Amino acid sequence: MNTRIANIISIAGIVALGAYFAVIYPDLPDPMPTHWNAAGEADGWMSRPGGTASLIAVPVFMFVLFKLIPVMSPRGFRTESFTGVLNILMTTAVVFGCVIAVGAVRAALGSDFEMSTFIMGAVGLLFMVMGNFLGKVRKNFFIGIRTPWTLASDEVWAKTHRLGGWCFVIAGALIAIAAVTAPGIRGMGYIVIGMVLVPVVYSYLAYRRIEGFAPDPEIEEE
């Protein structure tokens, strides 16, 4: 995805979210729920102005963050080699933030809306999209599975992210299925832990096999 299209989609999503909030704002409760526990029950509230501002701020923050990553990346860890993938991930993150904000508003309006099911479905789709592109992310300090062993070896980085991509896709599919069959954010947490641990452990094992842990050669003193 080229940068122009990614910018258009992301900005359009944020503007559409702002317009939706402007229309629905008078109907929102004050205070409004902005956080839900593992059972999908509201357990945190904010004032109506603060709540709407915080929900809109999430996709805006994601857009700005992804725009800063290429600027802040140091030499040797630049992102130009996977700009297209970075644009896809940015657009996905922004759209995800907008979707979650709309879901939060639906729940705040008091309709018969299962927030835990909605969040699990959205997160599942997010992980599946991210997993499809994770293997194309090159070594950098901001995006990907950044362990000491992946950052120390290009080969370990590539192998770990290929495996990590599959982990994300499988975890996303399991979460999406669980959203329908057995909704519960706590269960989603267990899947996410497994999704993270597998590639992290693999990166250590791959580094030990490929690079090894022999001591660095002694530097002769002048």
C-alpha distance (Angstrom), angle and dihedral (degrees) to the residues before:
residue distance angle dihedral
M1 . . .
N2 3.78 . .
T3 3.77 121.1 .
R4 3.80 96.2 -111.7
I5 3.81 93.9 56.3
A6 3.82 91.5 44.1
N7 3.80 90.6 51.9
I8 3.81 92.8 47.9
I9 3.81 93.7 50.0
S10 3.80 93.7 44.5
I11 3.81 96.2 46.3
A12 3.82 91.7 43.1
G13 3.81 89.5 53.1
I14 3.81 92.3 51.0
V15 3.82 92.7 46.3
A16 3.81 91.3 47.9
L17 3.81 89.9 50.0
G18 3.80 90.8 50.4
A19 3.81 90.8 49.4
Y20 3.80 91.1 49.2
F21 3.79 91.2 50.7
A22 3.82 91.1 48.7
V23 3.81 90.6 55.1
I24 3.80 96.5 43.0
Y25 3.82 97.1 38.0
P26 3.85 97.9 95.7
D27 3.82 90.2 55.2
L28 3.79 96.2 51.5
P29 3.81 117.9 104.5
D30 3.78 120.9 -114.6
P31 2.97 111.4 -110.6
M32 3.82 97.4 28.6
P33 3.81 128.6 -163.9
T34 3.80 114.2 -103.6
H35 3.81 103.0 165.6
W36 3.78 134.1 48.0
N37 3.81 130.0 -163.8
A38 3.80 128.4 -131.1
A39 3.81 90.5 -81.7
G40 3.79 91.4 54.9
E41 3.80 93.2 -108.0
A42 3.80 120.9 137.6
D43 3.80 110.7 -107.9
G44 3.81 102.7 159.2
W45 3.80 131.4 55.3
M46 3.79 137.9 -174.8
S47 3.77 134.4 -174.5
R48 3.79 113.9 -84.4
P49 3.84 94.1 -107.1
G50 3.79 92.4 45.1
G51 3.79 93.8 44.2
T52 3.79 95.5 51.1
A53 3.80 91.8 44.1
S54 3.81 92.3 51.0
L55 3.81 92.9 49.5
I56 3.80 92.6 49.9
A57 3.80 90.6 44.3
V58 3.82 92.9 63.2
P59 3.85 98.5 68.1
V60 3.82 90.1 37.3
F61 3.81 89.7 54.1
M62 3.82 91.6 48.4
F63 3.81 91.0 51.2
V64 3.80 93.3 49.5
L65 3.81 92.4 44.3
F66 3.79 93.7 53.5
K67 3.79 89.9 47.7
L68 3.80 90.6 53.7
I69 3.81 96.0 49.1
P70 3.85 95.8 76.9
V71 3.80 89.8 45.8
M72 3.80 95.5 49.4
S73 3.82 98.5 41.4
P74 3.82 111.5 111.5
R75 3.78 125.2 -131.6
G76 3.77 111.8 -75.1
F77 3.79 91.1 29.7
R78 3.80 100.4 59.6
T79 3.81 121.2 146.4
E80 3.81 101.0 -143.0
S81 3.82 92.0 102.6
F82 3.81 91.1 64.5
T83 3.80 102.8 29.0
G84 3.81 91.5 132.5
V85 3.79 92.1 54.7
L86 3.81 91.1 45.4
N87 3.81 89.0 53.5
I88 3.82 91.0 51.6
L89 3.80 91.6 49.5
M90 3.82 91.0 47.5
T91 3.80 92.6 50.6
T92 3.80 91.3 46.2
A93 3.81 92.3 50.3
V94 3.81 93.1 47.8
V95 3.81 93.5 47.4
F96 3.81 89.6 46.5
G97 3.82 90.1 53.7
C98 3.81 90.8 49.9
V99 3.81 92.5 48.6
I100 3.81 92.5 49.7
A101 3.82 89.8 49.1
V102 3.81 91.1 53.5
G103 3.81 90.0 48.6
A104 3.80 90.6 50.9
V105 3.79 90.2 52.5
R106 3.80 91.4 49.5
A107 3.80 89.5 52.4
A108 3.80 92.1 45.6
L109 3.79 91.1 55.0
G110 3.78 88.3 63.6
S111 3.78 97.1 -119.1
D112 3.80 120.9 149.9
F113 3.78 91.0 -86.7
E114 3.81 124.8 150.7
M115 3.81 102.2 -144.3
S116 3.81 94.8 -176.4
T117 3.81 91.8 53.5
F118 3.79 90.8 46.9
I119 3.81 94.2 49.2
M120 3.80 92.8 46.8
G121 3.79 92.2 50.2
A122 3.80 92.3 48.4
V123 3.82 93.3 46.3
G124 3.80 91.0 47.6
L125 3.80 91.7 54.5
L126 3.81 90.6 44.7
F127 3.80 92.1 54.6
M128 3.80 92.9 46.8
V129 3.81 91.8 52.7
M130 3.81 92.3 45.5
G131 3.80 91.6 47.3
N132 3.79 92.1 55.2
F133 3.80 90.7 59.9
L134 3.80 103.2 29.9
G135 3.80 92.6 92.6
K136 3.82 90.1 59.7
V137 3.81 94.5 56.4
R138 3.80 111.6 107.2
K139 3.77 125.6 -146.0
N140 3.80 112.3 -64.7
F141 3.81 140.5 137.6
F142 3.82 99.4 -112.7
I143 3.82 113.8 39.5
G144 3.79 127.4 48.2
I145 3.79 140.0 16.9
R146 3.79 99.8 -29.8
T147 3.78 109.4 -172.8
P148 3.83 126.0 149.0
W149 3.80 88.4 -103.4
T150 3.81 98.4 49.8
L151 3.80 91.6 46.6
A152 3.81 90.7 50.0
S153 3.82 96.8 53.0
D154 3.80 132.8 38.6
E155 3.79 91.2 -155.1
V156 3.80 93.6 50.4
W157 3.82 89.5 47.3
A158 3.82 91.6 52.9
K159 3.81 95.4 45.6
T160 3.81 93.5 44.9
H161 3.79 93.3 49.8
R162 3.79 92.9 48.9
L163 3.80 88.6 54.6
G164 3.80 91.4 40.3
G165 3.79 90.5 54.6
W166 3.80 90.7 57.5
C167 3.81 90.2 45.9
F168 3.80 91.0 53.7
V169 3.80 93.4 47.8
I170 3.81 93.7 47.5
A171 3.81 92.7 44.5
G172 3.80 90.6 47.9
A173 3.80 91.9 51.1
L174 3.81 91.6 48.4
I175 3.81 91.5 49.3
A176 3.81 92.1 48.1
I177 3.81 90.7 50.1
A178 3.81 91.7 46.0
A179 3.81 89.6 51.6
V180 3.80 87.9 66.5
T181 3.79 102.5 31.3
A182 3.81 103.9 34.2
P183 3.82 111.9 4.7
G184 3.77 114.6 -163.2
I185 3.78 128.6 128.4
R186 3.80 91.3 -144.7
G187 3.81 90.5 63.1
M188 3.79 89.5 49.7
G189 3.80 88.0 56.4
Y190 3.80 91.7 59.4
I191 3.80 90.9 51.7
V192 3.81 91.3 49.4
I193 3.82 91.5 50.4
G194 3.79 90.2 53.4
M195 3.80 91.4 45.8
V196 3.81 90.5 54.8
L197 3.81 99.4 40.1
V198 3.80 97.7 51.5
P199 3.84 97.5 61.0
V200 3.83 92.3 37.8
V201 3.82 92.0 55.5
Y202 3.79 90.3 41.7
S203 3.82 91.5 53.7
Y204 3.81 90.1 57.2
L205 3.81 93.1 47.4
A206 3.81 92.2 45.6
Y207 3.79 91.9 50.2
R208 3.80 91.8 49.1
R209 3.82 90.1 51.5
I210 3.82 97.8 42.2
E211 3.80 105.2 32.1
G212 3.79 104.8 13.2
F213 3.78 128.7 -154.2
A214 3.79 101.3 -96.1
P215 3.81 114.4 148.3
D216 3.78 116.8 -93.0
P217 3.80 113.8 -99.0
E218 3.77 111.1 -91.0
I219 3.77 113.4 -103.9
E220 3.75 110.8 -128.9
E221 3.74 112.5 -124.7
E222 3.76 114.7 -123.0
